[in-house]
C-alpha cells in the first residue's frame, strides 16, 4: 500500500449530512491518501454476506426493522480495523454515529497503541442539500424522497452529529470543510484540511 500523500496522517473519520457528497469524497480521499474507505454499510453487508456470527446477529435485528445495537456495530468496526489493509490508516464513513461510539472508537485504537488523527466534517447549506437530494430523487425515481422527508433526515443528522462534532472540536480534532462546489474543488479543500492537521 502506498503511504499517504505528503506524509499526512491517515486515521480519519468523515462526517457530513445526507446529500453533501460524503460517499463520493470518501472514495476519492481514500484513493489519494492510500488508505481504505470503510463505510459501516459495507461492513454490515460483508458480515451478512459472509455469514459471520456478527452478520447473523445484525441480520436478526435488521430483518425485523430494529436498529442494530451499538455493541454489534462496535464489534464489526473493531474487526474491520484489525484487517491488514487498515494497518497504515483508514477513512471511516458512517461511524461513530453517537457520542458513545466516539469513546468506543478511541478505545479500539488505543488497544492497538493508536489514536485518531482527525474528524473531517463536510458542511453544506440545508437548502442546497435539499435541492440536490430532490433532484437525485427525481433522476433515480425515489418517490419517498419528498422535501419534508429530506428535511427530517437533515434534522435527525444535525441532532445526532452535532454532539459528535462538539466532542471532536473540544479535543482539537475537528476540521470543517464546505461541501458545496465542484467535486474536484471539494476534494482539494478536504486534502488541504487533512494536510494542515498533519503539520
C-alpha positions as CSV (number, residue, x, y, z in Angstrom):
1,X,0.0,0.0,0.0
2,X,1.3,3.5,-0.8
3,X,2.0,5.9,2.0
4,X,-0.3,8.8,2.5
5,X,0.4,11.9,0.3
6,X,2.8,14.5,1.8
7,X,3.3,12.2,4.9
8,X,-0.1,13.2,6.1
9,X,-1.7,11.2,8.9
10,X,-4.5,8.9,7.7
11,X,-6.7,7.7,10.6
12,X,-9.7,9.7,9.8
13,X,-13.5,10.0,10.4
14,X,-15.6,11.6,7.8
15,X,-18.8,13.3,8.9
16,X,-21.4,15.0,6.7
17,X,-25.2,15.3,6.1
18,X,-27.1,13.3,3.5
19,X,-26.5,14.9,0.1
20,X,-23.2,16.6,0.9
21,X,-21.3,14.2,-1.3
22,X,-19.7,12.3,1.6
23,X,-19.7,8.9,-0.2
24,X,-18.1,10.4,-3.3
25,X,-15.5,12.2,-1.3
26,X,-14.7,9.2,0.9
27,X,-13.7,7.1,-2.2
28,X,-11.6,10.0,-3.7
29,X,-9.8,10.8,-0.4
30,X,-9.1,7.2,0.4
31,X,-7.5,6.8,-3.1
32,X,-5.4,9.9,-2.7
33,X,-4.3,9.0,0.8
34,X,-3.7,5.3,0.1
35,X,-6.0,4.0,2.8
36,X,-9.3,2.1,2.7
37,X,-12.6,3.9,2.8
38,X,-14.6,2.0,5.3
39,X,-18.3,2.6,5.5
40,X,-20.5,0.9,8.1
41,X,-22.9,-0.1,5.4
42,X,-20.2,-2.1,3.6
43,X,-19.1,-3.7,6.9
44,X,-22.7,-4.8,7.6
45,X,-23.1,-6.2,4.1
46,X,-19.8,-8.0,4.2
47,X,-20.6,-9.7,7.5
48,X,-24.1,-10.6,6.5
49,X,-23.0,-12.0,3.1
50,X,-20.1,-13.8,4.8
51,X,-22.5,-15.4,7.3
52,X,-20.2,-14.3,10.2
53,X,-21.5,-14.6,13.8
54,X,-21.9,-10.8,13.9
55,X,-23.5,-10.7,10.5
56,X,-26.2,-13.3,11.6
57,X,-26.7,-11.2,14.8
58,X,-27.0,-8.0,12.8
59,X,-29.5,-9.5,10.3
60,X,-31.7,-10.8,13.2
61,X,-32.2,-7.2,14.1
62,X,-32.4,-5.5,10.7
63,X,-34.8,-8.2,9.3
64,X,-37.4,-7.2,11.9
65,X,-36.8,-3.5,11.2
66,X,-34.9,-2.9,14.5
67,X,-31.8,-0.9,14.8
68,X,-28.6,-3.0,15.2
69,X,-27.3,-2.3,18.8
70,X,-24.1,-0.3,19.3
71,X,-22.2,-3.3,20.7
72,X,-22.8,-5.3,17.5
73,X,-21.7,-2.3,15.3
74,X,-18.7,-1.6,17.5
75,X,-17.6,-5.3,17.3
76,X,-17.8,-5.2,13.5
77,X,-15.8,-1.9,13.3
78,X,-13.2,-3.4,15.7
79,X,-12.8,-6.5,13.4
80,X,-12.7,-4.4,10.3
81,X,-10.0,-2.0,11.6
82,X,-7.9,-5.1,12.6
83,X,-7.6,-6.1,9.0
84,X,-4.2,-5.7,7.3
85,X,-5.3,-3.1,4.8
86,X,-6.2,-0.7,7.6
87,X,-2.9,-1.1,9.4
88,X,-1.5,2.2,7.9
89,X,-4.7,4.1,8.2
90,X,-8.3,4.3,7.2
91,X,-11.2,6.7,6.4
92,X,-14.3,5.8,8.4
93,X,-17.6,6.9,6.9
94,X,-20.8,6.4,9.0
95,X,-19.1,5.7,12.3
96,X,-19.2,7.0,15.0
97,X,-22.9,7.8,14.9
98,X,-23.2,8.9,18.5
99,X,-21.0,10.1,21.4
100,X,-20.8,6.6,23.0
101,X,-19.3,5.3,19.7
102,X,-16.7,8.2,19.7
103,X,-15.4,6.7,23.0
104,X,-15.6,3.1,21.6
105,X,-13.5,4.1,18.5
106,X,-11.0,5.8,20.8
107,X,-10.7,2.5,22.8
108,X,-10.4,0.3,19.7
109,X,-7.5,2.5,18.5
110,X,-5.9,2.8,22.0
111,X,-5.9,-1.0,22.3
112,X,-3.5,-1.0,19.3
113,X,-1.5,2.0,20.6
114,X,-3.1,4.3,18.0
115,X,-5.2,7.4,18.0
116,X,-7.5,9.2,15.6
117,X,-5.8,11.9,13.5
118,X,-8.8,14.0,12.5
119,X,-12.6,14.1,12.1
120,X,-13.4,16.0,8.9
121,X,-17.0,17.3,8.7
122,X,-18.3,18.2,5.3
123,X,-20.7,21.1,5.8
124,X,-23.5,22.1,3.4
125,X,-26.3,24.6,3.4
126,X,-29.5,22.6,4.1
127,X,-31.4,24.3,1.3
128,X,-28.7,23.5,-1.2
129,X,-28.6,19.9,0.0
130,X,-32.4,19.6,-0.1
131,X,-32.5,20.7,-3.7
132,X,-29.6,18.3,-4.6
133,X,-31.4,15.4,-3.0
134,X,-34.8,16.3,-4.6
135,X,-33.0,16.3,-8.0
136,X,-31.4,13.0,-7.3
137,X,-34.7,11.5,-6.2
138,X,-36.3,12.7,-9.4
139,X,-33.5,11.1,-11.5
140,X,-33.5,7.8,-9.6
141,X,-37.3,7.7,-9.2
142,X,-37.3,7.8,-5.4
143,X,-40.8,8.9,-4.8
144,X,-40.5,8.8,-1.0
145,X,-37.7,11.4,-1.0
146,X,-40.0,14.4,-0.6
147,X,-38.8,17.8,0.6
148,X,-40.3,17.1,4.1
149,X,-38.7,13.6,4.3
150,X,-35.3,15.1,3.3
151,X,-35.6,18.0,5.8
152,X,-36.4,15.5,8.5
153,X,-33.3,13.4,7.6
154,X,-31.2,16.5,7.8
155,X,-32.7,17.5,11.2
156,X,-32.0,14.0,12.5
157,X,-28.4,14.1,11.2
158,X,-27.9,17.6,12.8
159,X,-29.3,16.3,16.2
160,X,-27.1,13.1,16.2
161,X,-24.0,14.6,14.7
162,X,-23.7,18.0,16.5
163,X,-22.7,16.3,19.8
164,X,-20.1,14.2,17.9
165,X,-18.6,17.3,16.2
166,X,-18.6,19.1,19.6
167,X,-16.6,16.3,21.2
168,X,-14.0,16.3,18.4
169,X,-13.9,20.1,18.4
170,X,-13.1,20.1,22.1
171,X,-10.2,17.7,21.5
172,X,-8.9,19.8,18.7
173,X,-9.6,17.0,16.2
174,X,-12.3,18.6,14.1
175,X,-11.9,20.2,10.7
176,X,-15.0,21.6,8.9
177,X,-14.9,21.9,5.1
178,X,-17.5,23.5,2.8
179,X,-19.0,20.7,0.7
180,X,-20.7,23.0,-1.9
181,X,-18.9,23.4,-5.2
182,X,-17.3,21.2,-7.9
183,X,-16.4,17.7,-6.8
184,X,-12.7,18.3,-7.5
185,X,-12.7,21.6,-5.7
186,X,-14.2,20.0,-2.5
187,X,-11.7,17.1,-2.7
188,X,-8.8,19.7,-2.7
189,X,-10.4,21.5,0.2
190,X,-10.6,18.3,2.2
191,X,-7.0,17.3,1.3
192,X,-5.8,20.7,2.4
193,X,-7.6,20.4,5.7
194,X,-6.2,16.9,6.3
195,X,-2.7,18.1,5.3
196,X,-2.8,21.1,7.6
197,X,-3.8,19.0,10.5
198,X,-0.7,16.8,10.0
199,X,1.8,19.7,10.2
